[in-house]
Amino acid sequence: MDLDVTNTLVEVLKAHSIGTTWVGKELAAGNMTISAGMFRKPSVKNTQILQLAVCVNSPLISDRTLIESFAGWGKSEEEALKQAWEKFCRSSLHVLLEIFIGEKKGEDQIEWETWAGEGALWRVCLGPLFVISFVDKPLPDLRCGDLLDKLRGALLPHLRQERHWLRFYYMRQGNARVGSECLLNNESWSEGESIVDQWHWPDGSYSIRLFLILVPDTAVQP
């Protein structure tokens, strides 16, 4: 795995038949400029830990920056970074391609839903439910439709008519929560965090993550 994250990002996009051009230190493609950064974290027990951050800017989200971040670990930095890139490609990548590139670049890895609330309609592009098991055992039932409905009910009354992105993450070991987060436009959303924390998660050793982008209905051209 190349530790040059920009080179890897070019290759990831090329693998989806997306060409790029340079705009300063960012790559331009479709309706976005995109860049990647790598950050080293304190190592534990001879394990290398890296953080990959992928940043998107676009006129479609005004002057805001969308950031998706992934941790990776392994015996070497190359192994840790490979894991982080795999997480990105399996969870958030296709949502970003569908929204900012179009042309059905999300392939079969995304799903569109229509959400209605407070007199407004939203088209929602959902990525796959990305689950990692930490033990060699069958995973419990981790379907999150009801959880997503509860998040939707809490979220929609507060949204302005512009594009928003939401990510939740939950990690469990046995019968205890290890960590969780719920981010709205890259900022901690306390009500969403409470919903995720208090959800009836089944026991097991796993992590689960979901990323989605909401678009006002009149702006969507899927």
Contacts in CASP RR format, 6 or more apart in sequence:
PFRMAT RR
TARGET T0000
AUTHOR 0000-0000-0000
METHOD contacts of the structure
MODEL  1
MDLDVTNTLVEVLKAHSIGTTWVGKELAAGNMTISAGMFRKPSVKNTQIL
QLAVCVNSPLISDRTLIESFAGWGKSEEEALKQAWEKFCRSSLHVLLEIF
IGEKKGEDQIEWETWAGEGALWRVCLGPLFVISFVDKPLPDLRCGDLLDK
LRGALLPHLRQERHWLRFYYMRQGNARVGSECLLNNESWSEGESIVDQWH
WPDGSYSIRLFLILVPDTAVQP
1 8 0 8 1.000
1 78 0 8 1.000
1 79 0 8 1.000
1 81 0 8 1.000
1 82 0 8 1.000
1 85 0 8 1.000
2 8 0 8 1.000
3 38 0 8 1.000
3 77 0 8 1.000
3 78 0 8 1.000
3 81 0 8 1.000
5 36 0 8 1.000
5 37 0 8 1.000
5 38 0 8 1.000
5 52 0 8 1.000
5 81 0 8 1.000
6 27 0 8 1.000
6 35 0 8 1.000
6 36 0 8 1.000
6 37 0 8 1.000
8 36 0 8 1.000
8 81 0 8 1.000
8 85 0 8 1.000
9 27 0 8 1.000
9 34 0 8 1.000
9 35 0 8 1.000
9 36 0 8 1.000
9 54 0 8 1.000
10 20 0 8 1.000
10 27 0 8 1.000
12 85 0 8 1.000
12 89 0 8 1.000
12 93 0 8 1.000
13 19 0 8 1.000
13 20 0 8 1.000
13 27 0 8 1.000
13 29 0 8 1.000
13 34 0 8 1.000
14 20 0 8 1.000
16 97 0 8 1.000
16 105 0 8 1.000
18 29 0 8 1.000
18 30 0 8 1.000
18 97 0 8 1.000
18 101 0 8 1.000
18 105 0 8 1.000
19 29 0 8 1.000
20 27 0 8 1.000
20 28 0 8 1.000
20 29 0 8 1.000
21 27 0 8 1.000
21 28 0 8 1.000
21 29 0 8 1.000
22 28 0 8 1.000
23 33 0 8 1.000
25 35 0 8 1.000
26 33 0 8 1.000
26 34 0 8 1.000
26 35 0 8 1.000
26 57 0 8 1.000
27 33 0 8 1.000
27 34 0 8 1.000
27 35 0 8 1.000
29 100 0 8 1.000
29 101 0 8 1.000
30 100 0 8 1.000
30 101 0 8 1.000
30 102 0 8 1.000
31 58 0 8 1.000
31 59 0 8 1.000
31 60 0 8 1.000
31 100 0 8 1.000
31 101 0 8 1.000
32 56 0 8 1.000
32 57 0 8 1.000
32 58 0 8 1.000
32 60 0 8 1.000
32 96 0 8 1.000
32 100 0 8 1.000
32 101 0 8 1.000
33 56 0 8 1.000
33 57 0 8 1.000
33 58 0 8 1.000
34 54 0 8 1.000
34 55 0 8 1.000
34 56 0 8 1.000
34 57 0 8 1.000
34 96 0 8 1.000
35 54 0 8 1.000
35 55 0 8 1.000
36 52 0 8 1.000
36 53 0 8 1.000
36 54 0 8 1.000
36 55 0 8 1.000
37 52 0 8 1.000
37 53 0 8 1.000
37 54 0 8 1.000
37 55 0 8 1.000
38 50 0 8 1.000
38 51 0 8 1.000
38 52 0 8 1.000
38 53 0 8 1.000
38 81 0 8 1.000
39 50 0 8 1.000
39 51 0 8 1.000
39 53 0 8 1.000
40 48 0 8 1.000
40 49 0 8 1.000
40 50 0 8 1.000
40 51 0 8 1.000
40 77 0 8 1.000
41 49 0 8 1.000
41 50 0 8 1.000
41 51 0 8 1.000
41 71 0 8 1.000
42 49 0 8 1.000
43 49 0 8 1.000
46 75 0 8 1.000
47 73 0 8 1.000
47 74 0 8 1.000
47 75 0 8 1.000
47 80 0 8 1.000
48 73 0 8 1.000
48 74 0 8 1.000
48 75 0 8 1.000
48 76 0 8 1.000
48 77 0 8 1.000
48 79 0 8 1.000
48 80 0 8 1.000
49 71 0 8 1.000
49 72 0 8 1.000
49 73 0 8 1.000
49 74 0 8 1.000
49 80 0 8 1.000
50 71 0 8 1.000
50 72 0 8 1.000
50 73 0 8 1.000
50 77 0 8 1.000
50 80 0 8 1.000
50 81 0 8 1.000
50 84 0 8 1.000
51 69 0 8 1.000
51 70 0 8 1.000
51 71 0 8 1.000
51 72 0 8 1.000
51 84 0 8 1.000
52 69 0 8 1.000
52 70 0 8 1.000
52 71 0 8 1.000
52 72 0 8 1.000
52 81 0 8 1.000
52 84 0 8 1.000
52 85 0 8 1.000
52 88 0 8 1.000
53 67 0 8 1.000
53 68 0 8 1.000
53 69 0 8 1.000
54 67 0 8 1.000
54 68 0 8 1.000
54 69 0 8 1.000
54 70 0 8 1.000
54 88 0 8 1.000
54 92 0 8 1.000
54 96 0 8 1.000
55 65 0 8 1.000
55 66 0 8 1.000
55 67 0 8 1.000
56 65 0 8 1.000
56 66 0 8 1.000
56 67 0 8 1.000
56 68 0 8 1.000
56 96 0 8 1.000
56 100 0 8 1.000
57 64 0 8 1.000
57 65 0 8 1.000
57 66 0 8 1.000
58 66 0 8 1.000
58 100 0 8 1.000
60 99 0 8 1.000
60 100 0 8 1.000
60 163 0 8 1.000
61 162 0 8 1.000
61 163 0 8 1.000
62 162 0 8 1.000
64 185 0 8 1.000
65 186 0 8 1.000
66 96 0 8 1.000
66 165 0 8 1.000
66 185 0 8 1.000
66 186 0 8 1.000
67 186 0 8 1.000
68 88 0 8 1.000
68 92 0 8 1.000
68 96 0 8 1.000
68 167 0 8 1.000
68 211 0 8 1.000
70 84 0 8 1.000
70 85 0 8 1.000
70 87 0 8 1.000
70 88 0 8 1.000
70 91 0 8 1.000
71 84 0 8 1.000
72 80 0 8 1.000
72 81 0 8 1.000
72 83 0 8 1.000
72 84 0 8 1.000
72 87 0 8 1.000
73 80 0 8 1.000
73 83 0 8 1.000
74 80 0 8 1.000
74 83 0 8 1.000
87 130 0 8 1.000
87 209 0 8 1.000
90 128 0 8 1.000
90 130 0 8 1.000
91 127 0 8 1.000
91 128 0 8 1.000
91 130 0 8 1.000
91 209 0 8 1.000
91 210 0 8 1.000
91 211 0 8 1.000
92 127 0 8 1.000
92 167 0 8 1.000
92 211 0 8 1.000
93 109 0 8 1.000
94 105 0 8 1.000
94 106 0 8 1.000
94 107 0 8 1.000
94 109 0 8 1.000
94 110 0 8 1.000
94 127 0 8 1.000
94 128 0 8 1.000
95 106 0 8 1.000
95 110 0 8 1.000
95 125 0 8 1.000
95 126 0 8 1.000
95 127 0 8 1.000
95 211 0 8 1.000
95 212 0 8 1.000
95 213 0 8 1.000
97 105 0 8 1.000
97 106 0 8 1.000
98 104 0 8 1.000
98 105 0 8 1.000
98 106 0 8 1.000
98 110 0 8 1.000
98 125 0 8 1.000
98 222 0 8 1.000
99 125 0 8 1.000
99 163 0 8 1.000
99 213 0 8 1.000
99 215 0 8 1.000
102 222 0 8 1.000
109 127 0 8 1.000
109 128 0 8 1.000
110 125 0 8 1.000
110 126 0 8 1.000
110 127 0 8 1.000
110 128 0 8 1.000
111 125 0 8 1.000
111 126 0 8 1.000
111 127 0 8 1.000
112 123 0 8 1.000
112 124 0 8 1.000
112 125 0 8 1.000
112 126 0 8 1.000
112 222 0 8 1.000
113 123 0 8 1.000
113 124 0 8 1.000
113 126 0 8 1.000
114 121 0 8 1.000
114 122 0 8 1.000
114 123 0 8 1.000
114 124 0 8 1.000
114 217 0 8 1.000
115 121 0 8 1.000
115 122 0 8 1.000
115 123 0 8 1.000
115 124 0 8 1.000
115 152 0 8 1.000
115 156 0 8 1.000
115 214 0 8 1.000
116 122 0 8 1.000
117 153 0 8 1.000
117 156 0 8 1.000
117 157 0 8 1.000
118 156 0 8 1.000
118 157 0 8 1.000
118 159 0 8 1.000
120 156 0 8 1.000
120 159 0 8 1.000
120 161 0 8 1.000
120 216 0 8 1.000
120 217 0 8 1.000
121 216 0 8 1.000
121 217 0 8 1.000
122 156 0 8 1.000
122 159 0 8 1.000
122 214 0 8 1.000
122 215 0 8 1.000
122 216 0 8 1.000
122 217 0 8 1.000
123 214 0 8 1.000
123 215 0 8 1.000
123 216 0 8 1.000
123 217 0 8 1.000
123 220 0 8 1.000
123 222 0 8 1.000
124 212 0 8 1.000
124 213 0 8 1.000
124 214 0 8 1.000
124 215 0 8 1.000
125 212 0 8 1.000
125 213 0 8 1.000
125 215 0 8 1.000
125 222 0 8 1.000
126 210 0 8 1.000
126 211 0 8 1.000
126 212 0 8 1.000
127 210 0 8 1.000
127 211 0 8 1.000
127 212 0 8 1.000
129 142 0 8 1.000
129 143 0 8 1.000
129 144 0 8 1.000
129 208 0 8 1.000
129 209 0 8 1.000
129 210 0 8 1.000
130 208 0 8 1.000
130 209 0 8 1.000
130 210 0 8 1.000
131 139 0 8 1.000
131 142 0 8 1.000
131 206 0 8 1.000
131 207 0 8 1.000
131 208 0 8 1.000
131 209 0 8 1.000
132 206 0 8 1.000
132 207 0 8 1.000
132 208 0 8 1.000
133 139 0 8 1.000
133 205 0 8 1.000
133 206 0 8 1.000
134 173 0 8 1.000
134 205 0 8 1.000
134 206 0 8 1.000
134 207 0 8 1.000
135 204 0 8 1.000
135 205 0 8 1.000
137 204 0 8 1.000
137 205 0 8 1.000
139 204 0 8 1.000
139 206 0 8 1.000
140 202 0 8 1.000
140 203 0 8 1.000
140 204 0 8 1.000
140 206 0 8 1.000
141 202 0 8 1.000
142 202 0 8 1.000
142 206 0 8 1.000
142 208 0 8 1.000
144 208 0 8 1.000
144 210 0 8 1.000
147 195 0 8 1.000
147 196 0 8 1.000
147 199 0 8 1.000
148 210 0 8 1.000
150 195 0 8 1.000
150 199 0 8 1.000
151 166 0 8 1.000
151 168 0 8 1.000
151 182 0 8 1.000
151 192 0 8 1.000
151 195 0 8 1.000
151 196 0 8 1.000
154 191 0 8 1.000
154 192 0 8 1.000
154 195 0 8 1.000
155 166 0 8 1.000
155 184 0 8 1.000
155 189 0 8 1.000
155 192 0 8 1.000
159 214 0 8 1.000
161 216 0 8 1.000
162 216 0 8 1.000
163 213 0 8 1.000
163 214 0 8 1.000
163 215 0 8 1.000
163 216 0 8 1.000
163 219 0 8 1.000
164 184 0 8 1.000
164 185 0 8 1.000
164 213 0 8 1.000
164 214 0 8 1.000
165 184 0 8 1.000
165 185 0 8 1.000
165 186 0 8 1.000
165 211 0 8 1.000
165 212 0 8 1.000
165 213 0 8 1.000
165 214 0 8 1.000
166 182 0 8 1.000
166 183 0 8 1.000
166 184 0 8 1.000
166 189 0 8 1.000
166 211 0 8 1.000
166 212 0 8 1.000
166 213 0 8 1.000
166 214 0 8 1.000
167 181 0 8 1.000
167 182 0 8 1.000
167 183 0 8 1.000
167 209 0 8 1.000
167 210 0 8 1.000
167 211 0 8 1.000
167 212 0 8 1.000
168 180 0 8 1.000
168 181 0 8 1.000
168 182 0 8 1.000
168 183 0 8 1.000
168 192 0 8 1.000
168 196 0 8 1.000
168 209 0 8 1.000
168 210 0 8 1.000
169 179 0 8 1.000
169 180 0 8 1.000
169 181 0 8 1.000
169 182 0 8 1.000
169 207 0 8 1.000
169 208 0 8 1.000
169 209 0 8 1.000
170 177 0 8 1.000
170 179 0 8 1.000
170 180 0 8 1.000
170 196 0 8 1.000
170 199 0 8 1.000
170 201 0 8 1.000
170 207 0 8 1.000
170 208 0 8 1.000
170 209 0 8 1.000
171 177 0 8 1.000
171 178 0 8 1.000
171 179 0 8 1.000
171 180 0 8 1.000
171 206 0 8 1.000
171 207 0 8 1.000
171 208 0 8 1.000
172 178 0 8 1.000
172 201 0 8 1.000
172 203 0 8 1.000
172 204 0 8 1.000
172 205 0 8 1.000
172 206 0 8 1.000
172 207 0 8 1.000
173 204 0 8 1.000
173 205 0 8 1.000
174 203 0 8 1.000
174 204 0 8 1.000
174 205 0 8 1.000
175 203 0 8 1.000
175 204 0 8 1.000
177 197 0 8 1.000
177 201 0 8 1.000
180 193 0 8 1.000
180 196 0 8 1.000
180 197 0 8 1.000
181 188 0 8 1.000
181 193 0 8 1.000
181 196 0 8 1.000
182 188 0 8 1.000
182 189 0 8 1.000
182 192 0 8 1.000
182 193 0 8 1.000
182 195 0 8 1.000
182 196 0 8 1.000
183 189 0 8 1.000
184 192 0 8 1.000
END
